[in-house]
Amino acid sequence: MSTYPLATFQRNILFLSPRSWLGICNALHNQISNSDVAFKCLGEWVRSLMLHVLLLMLAIQVPTSTTMTTTTSNHLGYKTRLSSSILRAALATCISPIVIAQTVEILPYTVLIANRLRMWKSLRQEADEDALVAVSSCLAEDRLVRSSHADFFFPKKNVCNGKQKAILFIPGMCVDHTAYASIAAQIASKGNVIVVIICLEPFRIADKYFIDVSELRKCVKTAEELWNKRCGTKCSEVEWCLGGHSYGGYAALRLASGFAQFLHKSSDEKLKLVVWAAGDRKRFLTNVSHCEKLDILVLYGSRDELCDLNQEGNLRQLKSYLPTNAKIKCLKGANHNNFASYAGIMSHEFISRESQHSEVTSKTLRFLHDV
């Protein structure tokens, strides 16, 4: 169960926006053009409906201000007649042959959007028990700060010695960010690294409609403020890295160039980018092959059912999108969901979750610390 109820998130208001629905459809399917058509038609239908209402209101005789008196009864009578006129206009519009024809025409698109929203709901994954235990343990040790936009995991020692390593991490699609608590706690404690797991509630989709560089900047600012407060002094510098799992890995690739620019990275001091279990879907890939500001590590499992980089064609395609010095490593026996801690939809465990977490943590830390 998620730690944060749906109602606690300020971004819930986004649920009323067609832009949010389009983001969900965009993430779930390759046929984004169909989604564009659907929302365009819906928008035209709503505008047409409103136009009919306004025209019918003008056609119906509405009392003007010249018929009004200053008495309260006349004022109330005017309001009643006005409300009645609007109601009649709305009813007339609803049974208008034009509106009925447009409603029938838009029905398939409405069904398309409803089906994709239903699919999105069925894909949502909650954190397993080991992640919840890690959250409780880190809170008890005062190594975790939770907010509405991210979870901040800190090293056991609050000491600033030169550059402090930190990584912003983007969760996979529809996965509760709490599911990354166990592996985040390991990376923070074993590697003396600040780990920030971005919260994507309530949609849990790292699509362009929901997350951009401004969100990353907000997390960076909050993390540095919290770290300085814990250390009791202003740290000289925090060296930020970026990472993501599954769809969050594609988002990390998409945001990497802008984030590197925000951090003033160069070819001499590159932004480290960690991608877990992502890279086989061409339609989600961002070409960063010519970006000299990035140093990239891709980890994938040999038993991953959702990210198949074991096929030579997919692996060759991924390499063409990355700089030539990118490191791509296969973890033998690793699957998709055990990069975090959730059950998964297509889950077959070939090595234990603890073993996979240990191996992922080790390889990620070696990359972050240039070992």
Secondary structure, DSSP 8 states (H G I E B T S, - for coil): --SS-GGG-GGGGGGG-HHHHHHHHHHH-S-HHHHHHHHHHHHHHHHHHHHHHHHHHHHS----GGG--SSHHHHHHHHHHHHHHHHHHHHHHHT-HHHHHHHHHHHHHHHHHHHHHHHHHHH-B---HHHHHHHHHHHHTT-EEE-SSEEEE--SS----SEEEEEEEE--TTB-GGGGHHHHHHHHHHHT-EEEEE--TTTT---TTT--HHHHHHHHHHHHHHHHHHHTS--SEEEEEEEEETHHHHHHHHHHHHHHHHTT--SSS-EEEEEES----GGG----TT-TTEEEEEEEETT-SSS---SHHHHHHHHHHS-TT-EEEEETT--SGGGTTS--SS---SS-HHHHHHHHHHHHHHHHTT-
